[in-house]
Amino acid sequence: MEPIVKTIAPNINDDFLKHITSKVMDGQRIQPNEAVYLYEKADLALLSQLANITSGRINGDYVLFNKNFHIEPTNLCVFNCKFCSYHKGAGDPESWVYNLDDIKKIALNYQNSDVTEVHIVGGVHPKWDLDYYGKMIKTVKEILPNIHVKAFSAIELDYVIRKSKLSYAEGLRKLKEYGLDSIPGGGAEIFDPAVRAKICPDKASGETWLAIHKAAHQNGIQSNATMLYGHIESYKHRVQHMEAIRNLQDETHGFNCFIPLKFRSANNPMGYLGEVNLTEDLRNFAVSRIFMDNIKHLKAYWPMLGIQNTRLAIHFGADDIDGTIDDTTKIYSMAGAEEQKPVMTVNRLTQLVREAGKIPAERDSLYNIIKVYS
Ligand code: V47
């Protein structure tokens, strides 16, 4: 019997697109101008094909998930990001602030479960310091000694480490002693200063975000990287953002995954912009997969994207769909995401991956495969 031909060389009438296509098919790195060209000119079918080839080369047919929950210790925040639906002022009935007892109670809910990761991230509380951040980690680990603590965005870390008058490296080492295992990718948004001045004028710069992640990697703390897309940025801004992360990764090899986060428009001052459509989401996943050749995993974060669209993102290069979540994050439900109470069982996660034609596998937080669901 003839083998089924899985990859057909696309028929393209544009010499530059043809050149980029053959580079991707040969496994060569593409340049920033080539990534912009893909955003502008490549059709959806070509992008899917190139992203699938790239993803298959790096991750085979596996699509990964994990068993996790979140703790969002406060939604009070000293910063005023215009895209944020979560931030509240002190005294607002919708605001919350957790003390260590509250953290302990949340951790106790998971004492007899098989979750492997807690993701701790929240607003930047004006009164909290490095020691309080450390104590939150320690409190969780006292109850769940084997859990991986992925905690605090670079924005939260910059604030408390500067307050403590330590260098980033010293501050991060201190948190590592308290039990910090890795750092999530939040706070990156779009690095371009002019875009940042409009969407998050008072928060730490792109250089600061990169400096914190570099210090983390140099001190044995791995991390993730995000990009907030679909607001006022251009394709060039997206590519410059990804290039800065790709360059740092060439140097440190500390990023585990890249996570494009789609701007969701409900209940925030940038809502008048609306949201980009699904085609744009899929194009963005594909170009991210193709361009970020040195970051092994591309995450389609289902609480942000919705379950249906996460399944589609798998056809555009995503090989990680994050976790069970257990209805413990509010960032996206407050911004209008489809999943107002985000919970996924292992059965639903594996079913979703199988429906996309891939092999589901549970991973740990550093992306070692724990179990393949063949
Ligand atoms: O930095 C906030 C984004 C991020 C909105 O590392 C919004 O595994 C869209 O970083 N529309 C925080 N996005 C969440 C985050 C994250 C999420 C999942 C996994 C990981 C990981 C990290 O959420 C913020 C910002 O970019 N965000 N508001 C909004 N309205």
Residues whose N, C-alpha, C, O or C-beta is under 5 A from the ligand:
A	BS01	V47	F83 C84 S85 P184 G185 G186 G187 A188 E189 N224 T226 L228 L261 K262 F263 R264 Y301 A335
